[in-house]
Amino acid sequence: MARPFEKLPAGAKAHLESMAANGLLSESAAATALGMPLDQFRRVITEHGPSKEVWQTAQAIERDQLLAALYDRAVNGGDTKAAQTLLAVRHGMSEKQPKGAGGGVSVTFNLPPALDPAEYLRAVRVQHGADDAPMGLTHE
């Protein structure tokens, strides 16, 4: 059995960047092109810092090309959906209202902690006087 890959093979950077530029970048396609099993490719781009950086650079190239294509459709093609997507992705703007966010009325009642029966009786006696206790309460 062959030893597992510890890093991307030589030439991987140029190969992955070329795949990204041609719209062919995916983990499975990259692993196949580099002659690596997919599980080892995923482990290498997660655990090996320089390999992770190569993969992220390739993804950035692909992302930039896709955004450039959207921009071209939005500006030169008059595609409003492309323009909306760019505004949402790049600038966090959307025509949709946030779900469940603000706008409603909120009322909070803060109640004091419960008194034990003896404290309650004392409090009632102080407020009403000893002789006019509320109905159902007796004097001690």
Buried (B, 14 or more C-beta within 10 A) or exposed (E): EEEEBEBBEEEBBEBBBBBBBEEEBEEEEBBEBBEBEEEBBBBBBEEBEEBBEBBEBBBEBBEEBEBEEBBEBBEEEEBEEBBBBBBEEEEEEEEEEEEEEEEEEEEEEEEEEEEEEEEEBEEBBEEEEEEEBEEEEEEE
